[in-house]
């Protein structure tokens, strides 16, 4: 499609389920800061006729505190094992809407495979609360790779096409780079999100800082704030310079950084204008016709999303 060079992991793609029941792994940032991400995921699955199972027993993935060295590895491993033990009671496949969560689950599987004694150890720990982790009983998939597989069906169901609107995609470090063994695309030159954008009628933006971090780096937002903001500014300026209409992300944490930092950078006179940011589930739900406030929750975004929605509606009106 276009001039995109696709290097898709076809074996993994084939295994991604397009039927239910599926479990949506809850993310701390999306649940507490951008609840529209989970709401949109549910609406997307509903539109595809895919059933969702749920539980109120899932906790935080444990990745945020472990990757920022707040919690120990033992605590992290036990947390992930317990979550797996809860979810495997109701589902065999789950969708993950956050890069950090995906990274945490993948890291857990990788380290317990490399060091089998750790799996024995965590099961001893969670057995004290009547739990047991069964390796491989639950498979997990990133919501972005699920959408990639379902892109053609979604394109048939959307009510609004992007009609050439310019979309700058941001993949985030903790999916492609931190999970290279299982990622669906090449971490050095990913293009699968651009293909999703094209399938939905949009124009992917080529920009200089596509591979640059959002600026968070987890602890860097707190330990080296000015440097972190400089990186974020470079990222956003690079996108604005290409006259993009939207920044599209696949991680709630990246969304939080790229959304919230723009106001601060504007106040510090490091940014002349702002650009809306949406998670991929929010964009899909918007194109499917779901309400921007009730479902997407755009009212909690610091950088207004309305300018992008107005452009989308103008294009839709012109087209038909």
Helices and strands as residue ranges (DSSP letters): H 10-15, E 22-25, H 28-32, H 36-47, E 52-53, H 63-67, H 73-87, E 93-96, H 99-114, H 116-126, G 127-129, E 139-142, H 143-157, E 166-170, H 173-176, H 192-199, E 203-204, H 220-223, H 225-240, E 246-249, H 252-267, E 277-279, H 280-288, I 292-296, G 298-300, H 306-319
